[in-house]
Amino acid sequence: MSDLSADGALIAANIEAVKQRMAAACARVGRAPESVTLLPVTKTVPAERLRAAYAAGLRQCGENKVQEAREKSEALADLDLSWSIIGHLQTNKAKYVARFADAFQALDSLKLAEALERRLEIEGRTLDVFIQVNTSGEESKFGLEPSAAAGFARALAPFERLKVRGLMTLAIFSAEEAAVRACFRRLRAVQTAIREAAPGARVDELSMGMSGDFAWAIEEGATLVRVGQAIFGPRPLPDDHYWPGLGSKREKETP
Ligand SMILES: *Cc1c(COP(=O)(O)O)cnc(C)c1O
């Protein structure tokens, strides 16, 4: 076996191990294992590793930065991979997302919604979107205030090419379980509030939980977890490269 195919097999084994832990978390709270989807987060993972992982069964990639996602999607255009952009997006990059992404999980402004809608129209495509909510109160994080989410969901109704699927959040960067769970509960409360205030809005999905906290997120109601390092190994760049202003506050270990 070549090194790359051995690596692909290791990635597939890691995905299986994460799925087992997801199923265990579901079982603890009486949920069906099919009620949670795993989105493998592939940021910083080079295209050739993804090709090997594809051979071992990978079909979805979550990427934080659109430029990196775009380059890899072009390098891997011959594969049947779907791409989710899970990080903050500048309005002037909406056109790239409209071109190749299947989902965008960090929608938090009408200006961006308008730019995406316009570009999707040109491309003749639609896009699954998640409204990002700031549940941690940390200034450095993107996302809407919880109290603004219902109004925002209502305002998205006329955008025909944006298919609202649910809500997304990043929990506080803390090793304290109670503080992390409080963020996940807040997202669920926002979902309830939107269902009451904007009955037409479809917000069934709760995208919350990453390598360090996905089991807690599932226990709190996550329907989609975004997991990178527990599948692909530690990243060379610190987290504040992806979430500017974070510093090195994150103390949680990848379990
Ligand atoms: C990187 C990233 C993740 C995954 O983090 P891991 O610690 O690698 O599991 C999840 N969500 C977002 C928005 C990310 O940028």
The ligand as a Gaussian input file, in Angstrom:
#p B3LYP/6-31G(d) Opt

LIG

0 1
 C      -12.024000      24.401000      11.808000
 C      -13.460000      24.482000      12.090000
 C      -14.146000      23.413000      12.681000
 C      -13.495000      22.099000      13.049000
 O      -12.602000      22.239000      14.114000
 P      -11.784000      20.958000      14.618000
 O      -11.200000      21.378000      15.901000
 O      -10.750000      20.689000      13.577000
 O      -12.733000      19.840000      14.730000
 C      -15.505000      23.565000      12.905000
 N      -16.161000      24.698000      12.583000
 C      -15.526000      25.744000      12.029000
 C      -16.312000      26.978000      11.695000
 C      -14.170000      25.675000      11.756000
 O      -13.548000      26.723000      11.186000

